[in-house]
Amino acid sequence: MSSAHPVNDDVWLVVPLFNEETVIADVVRDARRTFPHVVVVDDGSSDHGADAAAAAGAVVVRHPVNLGQGAALQTGFAYALTVPTMRWAVTFDSDGQHQVSDVLEMLDKARAEDLQVVFGSRFLDDRTTPSFMKKIVLRLAVGYTNLTTGTKLTDAHNGLRLLRRDVVERIDITQNRMAHASELVAQIGEMKVRYGESPVHILYTDYSKAKGQSLWNSVNILVELMFR
C-alpha cells in the first residue's frame, strides 16, 4: 500500500489560490507532511495568502490578475512539468476541504491498476454529506458531462484529481471559470486514457461553503456547462 512510497517525491500537488489567507498555511503544512512538493498558484489574490503559502513551504507562482481556477490549474501544471522527476500531479483545493489520506488512496489505486487518471468521487461512499438539493444539482451535472464527454463518472465536478505526467502534458484548459472541470474531463475522454474513480471525503465546513461550495455555486456550474 502507500507505505511503499513514504516520500512521494514524484508527486506534485497543484493548488489554485484566491483569497484563502485564513487557511492556506494549514493546508500546505498538512499536505507537505506527506507530499513535500506543493505548487500554489496565487490567482490575483488581494490578501496575503501567497506569502502564507510560501512561508509554509510551498512554491508560489503568481497571476497578476484573477484569471479563474482553470487558468490557475494550467499554470500549476506548466510549473510541475518543468520538474523532470514529476510523475503525478494532483489538483488540490486551497480551502481545506480535501484530505491527504484520499490522495494516498488514489495513488495506490493508480499504481496497482496502472491507471493514468484517478478522479475523486463524493458518491462512492457515504462520508461526504452535501444537502439534498446540492446532490441533485451535482447529479444533473454528472449526467450532462457523461453524455457530452463520452466518460462514465459518478462525480464530474470534484476538484480532487490525480493525473499522470503523460496526461498532464496533453491537458490544455481554456475555460477559466468552473466549466473548466468538464473541459478537463472531455479532454481526458478524448485521449482514451485509462482512468478510474476513488472515494473521497469532501469537508463542507461553514468556511468552505462561504467560499464557493454553496448550492447556488453548484447551480452556476450547471448553467455554465449548458450555455458555455
C-alpha positions as CSV (number, residue, x, y, z in Angstrom):
1,M,0.0,0.0,0.0
2,S,1.1,3.6,0.4
3,S,3.9,2.7,2.8
4,A,5.9,1.6,-0.2
5,H,6.1,5.2,-1.3
6,P,6.7,7.1,2.0
7,V,8.3,10.2,0.4
8,N,6.2,10.6,-2.7
9,D,9.0,12.7,-4.4
10,D,7.4,12.1,-7.8
11,V,4.1,13.7,-6.8
12,W,3.2,17.5,-7.1
13,L,0.1,19.0,-5.5
14,V,-1.2,21.8,-7.7
15,V,-3.2,24.3,-5.5
16,P,-5.1,27.2,-7.0
17,L,-5.3,30.0,-4.5
18,F,-7.7,33.0,-4.3
19,N,-8.1,34.9,-1.1
20,E,-7.6,32.0,1.3
21,E,-5.2,33.6,3.7
22,T,-7.1,32.2,6.7
23,V,-6.5,28.6,5.9
24,I,-3.8,28.2,3.2
25,A,-0.8,27.9,5.5
26,D,-2.5,25.0,7.4
27,V,-3.5,23.3,4.1
28,V,0.1,23.5,2.8
29,R,1.7,22.4,6.1
30,D,-0.7,19.4,6.4
31,A,-0.1,18.4,2.8
32,R,3.7,18.6,3.0
33,R,3.9,16.1,5.8
34,T,3.0,13.5,3.2
35,F,3.7,15.3,-0.2
36,P,6.8,17.6,0.1
37,H,6.2,19.2,-3.3
38,V,3.3,21.7,-3.4
39,V,2.9,24.5,-6.0
40,V,0.4,27.1,-5.1
41,V,-0.9,29.4,-7.9
42,D,-2.0,32.7,-6.5
43,D,-4.7,33.8,-8.9
44,G,-4.6,37.6,-8.3
45,S,-5.5,37.5,-4.6
46,S,-6.0,40.7,-2.7
47,D,-4.9,39.2,0.7
48,H,-1.6,37.8,1.9
49,G,-2.4,34.1,1.2
50,A,0.5,33.7,-1.2
51,D,3.0,34.9,1.4
52,A,1.4,32.5,3.9
53,A,1.7,29.6,1.5
54,A,5.4,30.4,0.7
55,A,6.1,30.6,4.5
56,A,4.5,27.1,4.9
57,G,6.9,25.7,2.3
58,A,5.0,25.8,-1.0
59,V,6.4,27.0,-4.3
60,V,4.3,30.0,-5.2
61,V,3.5,31.2,-8.8
62,R,1.5,34.4,-9.1
63,H,-1.0,35.7,-11.6
64,P,-1.1,39.5,-11.5
65,V,-4.8,39.5,-12.0
66,N,-7.6,37.0,-11.3
67,L,-8.0,34.6,-14.3
68,G,-10.1,31.8,-12.7
69,Q,-9.5,28.3,-11.4
70,G,-9.0,26.8,-14.8
71,A,-6.1,29.2,-15.7
72,A,-4.6,28.6,-12.2
73,L,-4.6,24.9,-12.8
74,Q,-3.0,25.2,-16.2
75,T,-0.3,27.4,-14.7
76,G,0.3,24.9,-12.0
77,F,0.6,22.1,-14.5
78,A,3.1,24.1,-16.5
79,Y,5.3,24.6,-13.4
80,A,5.1,21.0,-12.4
81,L,6.1,19.9,-15.9
82,T,9.4,21.8,-15.5
83,V,10.4,19.3,-12.8
84,P,11.9,16.2,-14.6
85,T,11.1,13.9,-11.7
86,M,7.4,14.8,-11.6
87,R,5.3,11.7,-12.4
88,W,2.0,12.6,-10.8
89,A,0.1,15.9,-10.5
90,V,-2.8,16.2,-8.0
91,T,-5.4,19.0,-8.3
92,F,-6.0,20.0,-4.6
93,D,-8.2,22.8,-3.3
94,S,-6.9,25.6,-1.0
95,D,-9.8,25.8,1.4
96,G,-9.2,22.7,3.5
97,Q,-11.9,20.5,2.1
98,H,-9.6,17.9,0.6
99,Q,-8.0,15.1,2.5
100,V,-4.3,14.0,2.1
101,S,-5.3,10.4,3.0
102,D,-7.6,10.3,0.0
103,V,-4.7,11.3,-2.3
104,L,-2.7,8.4,-0.9
105,E,-5.6,6.0,-1.8
106,M,-5.8,7.5,-5.3
107,L,-2.1,6.9,-5.8
108,D,-2.4,3.3,-4.5
109,K,-5.2,2.7,-7.0
110,A,-3.4,4.2,-9.9
111,R,-0.2,2.3,-9.2
112,A,-1.9,-1.0,-8.6
113,E,-4.2,-0.8,-11.6
114,D,-1.8,1.1,-14.0
115,L,-4.2,4.0,-14.4
116,Q,-3.3,7.3,-15.9
117,V,-6.0,9.3,-14.2
118,V,-8.0,8.9,-11.0
119,F,-11.0,11.1,-10.3
120,G,-12.1,11.6,-6.7
121,S,-15.8,10.9,-6.1
122,R,-18.1,12.0,-3.3
123,F,-20.7,9.4,-4.3
124,L,-18.8,6.1,-3.9
125,D,-19.3,6.1,-0.1
126,D,-21.3,8.0,2.5
127,R,-18.6,10.1,4.1
128,T,-19.5,13.3,2.3
129,T,-22.9,14.9,3.1
130,P,-24.0,17.5,0.6
131,S,-27.5,18.8,1.0
132,F,-30.3,17.0,-0.9
133,M,-30.7,19.8,-3.4
134,K,-26.9,20.1,-3.9
135,K,-26.7,16.4,-4.6
136,I,-29.5,16.7,-7.2
137,V,-27.7,19.5,-9.0
138,L,-24.4,17.6,-8.9
139,R,-26.1,14.5,-10.3
140,L,-27.5,16.5,-13.1
141,A,-24.1,17.9,-13.9
142,V,-22.6,14.4,-13.9
143,G,-25.3,13.2,-16.3
144,Y,-24.7,16.1,-18.7
145,T,-20.9,15.7,-18.5
146,N,-21.1,11.9,-19.1
147,L,-23.5,12.5,-22.1
148,T,-21.2,15.1,-23.7
149,T,-17.7,13.8,-23.0
150,G,-18.1,10.0,-23.5
151,T,-16.9,9.3,-20.0
152,K,-18.6,7.4,-17.2
153,L,-18.1,9.1,-13.9
154,T,-20.2,9.3,-10.7
155,D,-18.8,12.8,-9.8
156,A,-17.6,15.0,-12.7
157,H,-17.0,18.2,-10.6
158,N,-14.9,17.0,-7.8
159,G,-11.7,19.2,-7.6
160,L,-9.5,16.3,-6.3
161,R,-7.9,14.5,-9.2
162,L,-4.7,12.6,-9.9
163,L,-3.1,12.8,-13.3
164,R,0.0,11.0,-14.6
165,R,2.6,13.1,-16.3
166,D,1.8,11.9,-19.9
167,V,-1.8,13.2,-19.4
168,V,-0.7,16.5,-17.8
169,E,1.5,17.1,-20.9
170,R,-1.6,17.0,-23.1
171,I,-4.1,19.0,-21.0
172,D,-4.9,22.4,-22.3
173,I,-7.5,24.2,-20.2
174,T,-9.2,27.2,-21.8
175,Q,-12.3,27.5,-19.7
176,N,-11.1,29.7,-16.8
177,R,-14.2,29.6,-14.6
178,M,-16.0,26.5,-13.1
179,A,-16.7,25.0,-16.6
180,H,-13.0,24.0,-16.7
181,A,-13.9,20.8,-14.8
182,S,-16.0,19.5,-17.7
183,E,-13.4,20.7,-20.2
184,L,-10.8,18.7,-18.4
185,V,-13.0,15.6,-18.3
186,A,-13.8,16.0,-22.0
187,Q,-10.1,16.2,-22.9
188,I,-9.3,13.1,-20.9
189,G,-12.2,11.3,-22.6
190,E,-10.8,12.2,-26.0
191,M,-7.4,10.9,-25.0
192,K,-8.8,7.4,-24.4
193,V,-6.6,7.0,-21.3
194,R,-7.0,4.5,-18.5
195,Y,-9.0,6.2,-15.8
196,G,-10.8,5.2,-12.6
197,E,-12.6,6.7,-9.6
198,S,-11.7,6.6,-5.9
199,P,-14.0,7.6,-2.9
200,V,-13.1,10.8,-1.3
201,H,-14.3,12.8,1.7
202,I,-15.1,16.4,1.0
203,L,-15.5,18.5,4.2
204,Y,-18.3,21.0,3.7
205,T,-17.4,23.5,6.5
206,D,-19.1,26.8,7.1
207,Y,-15.9,28.4,5.8
208,S,-15.8,26.4,2.5
209,K,-19.5,27.0,1.9
210,A,-18.9,30.7,2.2
211,K,-16.0,30.5,-0.2
212,G,-17.9,28.8,-3.0
213,Q,-19.4,25.5,-2.0
214,S,-23.0,26.7,-1.7
215,L,-26.0,25.3,-3.6
216,W,-26.1,28.5,-5.7
217,N,-22.5,27.8,-6.8
218,S,-23.5,24.3,-7.9
219,V,-26.4,25.8,-9.9
220,N,-24.0,28.2,-11.6
221,I,-21.8,25.3,-12.6
222,L,-24.7,23.6,-14.2
223,V,-25.7,26.8,-16.1
224,E,-22.1,27.3,-17.3
225,L,-22.0,23.7,-18.6
226,M,-25.1,24.1,-20.7
227,F,-24.5,27.6,-22.1
228,R,-20.7,27.9,-22.4
